[in-house]
Amino acid sequence: LRMLPNNSVLRKVNDFVRRCRLAKVHAYIISRLKNQMPAIMGKDSKKKELISGLPTLFEQISRQTGIPMADFPDVPKMQKKLQEYDFSRDFSALKPRLIAEIDVMMLNTVPELMNMIQTEQKQNVELKVDKVEGSRFQTQNTPFLCGAEGGI
């Protein structure tokens, strides 16, 4: 039970990393969709074409950026959600500075956090913080010890 807070911290860091990777992928997808939209005429037909060609777009982005395909969202789900948006009005252009900040954070800050968590866990083991001592059941005056050696 005492390890639950440590496991919770690791789970939160892993969830944070997953969300950062997904945000980065979404930024690339949205930017690419906006850039491929025409300025004046034929927006609806181009939107339908882009949505139907989403798997190809994902593969292109994956090859160009080095992001694994496993980090991309589910294609049918994404196609359904994209139907609701006007690509040229609702989406914004890619901001390379923000992508660079995510990359720096993923390469530097997250490993530092993981090292801090591991260091704290090692210190807890050395200090025997995990061990539960002084429980109520260690005394001789308890009804739960009666017949405990032989079973009931």
C-alpha positions as CSV (number, residue, x, y, z in Angstrom):
1,L,0.0,0.0,0.0
2,R,2.9,2.4,0.7
3,M,4.1,2.0,-2.9
4,L,0.8,3.3,-4.3
5,P,1.8,7.0,-4.2
6,N,5.0,6.2,-6.1
7,N,3.1,4.2,-8.7
8,S,0.6,7.0,-9.0
9,V,3.4,9.5,-9.7
10,L,4.8,7.2,-12.4
11,R,1.3,6.7,-13.9
12,K,0.8,10.5,-14.0
13,V,4.2,11.1,-15.7
14,N,3.5,8.5,-18.3
15,D,0.0,9.9,-18.9
16,F,1.6,13.4,-19.3
17,V,4.1,12.1,-21.8
18,R,1.3,10.4,-23.8
19,R,-0.7,13.6,-23.9
20,C,2.3,15.6,-25.0
21,R,3.0,13.2,-27.9
22,L,-0.6,13.3,-28.9
23,A,-0.8,17.1,-28.8
24,K,2.3,17.3,-31.0
25,V,0.8,14.9,-33.5
26,H,-2.5,16.9,-33.5
27,A,-0.6,20.1,-34.2
28,Y,1.1,18.6,-37.2
29,I,-2.2,17.2,-38.6
30,I,-4.2,20.4,-38.1
31,S,-1.4,22.5,-39.6
32,R,-1.1,20.2,-42.6
33,L,-4.9,20.3,-43.2
34,K,-5.0,24.1,-42.9
35,N,-2.1,24.5,-45.4
36,Q,-3.7,22.3,-48.0
37,M,-7.1,24.1,-48.0
38,P,-7.8,26.4,-51.0
39,A,-8.1,30.1,-50.2
40,I,-11.4,30.9,-52.0
41,M,-13.3,28.2,-54.0
42,G,-13.7,24.5,-53.6
43,K,-13.3,24.3,-49.9
44,D,-16.0,21.6,-49.3
45,S,-14.7,19.3,-52.0
46,K,-11.1,19.7,-50.8
47,K,-12.2,19.1,-47.2
48,K,-13.9,15.8,-48.2
49,E,-10.8,14.8,-50.2
50,L,-8.5,15.6,-47.2
51,I,-10.6,13.7,-44.7
52,S,-10.8,10.6,-47.0
53,G,-7.0,10.8,-47.5
54,L,-6.3,11.0,-43.8
55,P,-4.4,7.6,-43.6
56,T,-2.0,8.9,-46.4
57,L,-1.6,12.2,-44.6
58,F,-0.7,10.4,-41.3
59,E,1.9,8.3,-43.1
60,Q,3.4,11.4,-44.7
61,I,3.6,13.2,-41.4
62,S,5.1,10.1,-39.8
63,R,7.8,9.8,-42.4
64,Q,8.7,13.5,-42.4
65,T,8.7,14.0,-38.6
66,G,9.8,10.6,-37.4
67,I,6.8,10.2,-35.2
68,P,5.7,6.6,-34.9
69,M,2.3,5.6,-36.4
70,A,1.3,4.3,-33.0
71,D,1.2,7.9,-31.7
72,F,-1.4,8.9,-34.3
73,P,-5.1,9.0,-33.4
74,D,-7.6,6.4,-34.7
75,V,-8.4,7.3,-38.4
76,P,-12.2,6.7,-38.4
77,K,-12.6,8.6,-35.2
78,M,-10.5,11.5,-36.4
79,Q,-12.4,11.5,-39.8
80,K,-15.7,11.8,-37.9
81,K,-14.5,14.6,-35.7
82,L,-12.9,16.6,-38.6
83,Q,-16.3,16.8,-40.3
84,E,-17.4,19.4,-37.8
85,Y,-14.6,21.9,-38.5
86,D,-13.8,24.5,-41.1
87,F,-10.1,23.9,-41.7
88,S,-9.3,27.3,-43.0
89,R,-11.1,29.2,-40.2
90,D,-10.9,27.0,-37.1
91,F,-7.4,25.7,-37.5
92,S,-4.2,27.6,-37.0
93,A,-0.8,27.3,-38.5
94,L,2.0,25.2,-37.0
95,K,4.1,27.1,-34.4
96,P,7.6,25.6,-34.6
97,R,8.7,27.2,-31.4
98,L,6.0,25.4,-29.4
99,I,6.9,22.1,-31.1
100,A,10.6,22.7,-30.1
101,E,9.5,23.4,-26.5
102,I,7.7,20.1,-26.4
103,D,10.7,18.3,-27.8
104,V,13.1,20.0,-25.2
105,M,10.7,19.1,-22.4
106,M,10.4,15.4,-23.6
107,L,14.2,15.1,-24.0
108,N,15.3,16.9,-20.9
109,T,12.6,17.6,-18.3
110,V,10.8,14.2,-18.3
111,P,14.0,12.2,-17.9
112,E,14.9,14.4,-15.0
113,L,11.5,13.8,-13.4
114,M,11.9,10.0,-13.9
115,N,15.4,10.1,-12.3
116,M,14.0,12.1,-9.3
117,I,11.3,9.5,-8.8
118,Q,13.8,6.6,-9.0
119,T,16.1,8.4,-6.5
120,E,13.2,8.9,-4.1
121,Q,12.2,5.3,-4.4
122,K,15.8,4.1,-3.7
123,Q,15.9,6.4,-0.6
124,N,12.7,5.0,0.7
125,V,14.0,1.5,0.3
126,E,17.2,2.4,2.1
127,L,15.3,4.1,4.9
128,K,12.8,1.2,5.0
129,V,9.9,3.5,4.6
130,D,7.9,0.8,2.9
131,K,8.0,-1.5,5.9
132,V,4.9,-1.4,8.2
133,E,5.9,-1.6,11.8
134,G,4.1,-1.4,15.1
135,S,0.8,-2.8,13.9
136,R,-1.9,-3.5,16.4
137,F,-1.6,-7.2,15.6
138,Q,1.9,-7.6,16.8
139,T,0.8,-7.5,20.5
140,Q,-0.1,-10.6,22.4
141,N,-3.4,-9.3,23.6
142,T,-5.5,-9.6,20.5
143,P,-8.3,-12.0,19.7
144,F,-6.9,-12.6,16.2
145,L,-3.8,-14.5,17.5
146,C,-5.8,-17.2,19.1
147,G,-5.2,-20.3,17.1
148,A,-3.2,-18.4,14.4
149,E,-0.3,-20.8,14.4
150,G,-2.3,-24.0,13.7
151,G,-5.1,-22.5,11.6
152,I,-8.8,-22.7,12.4
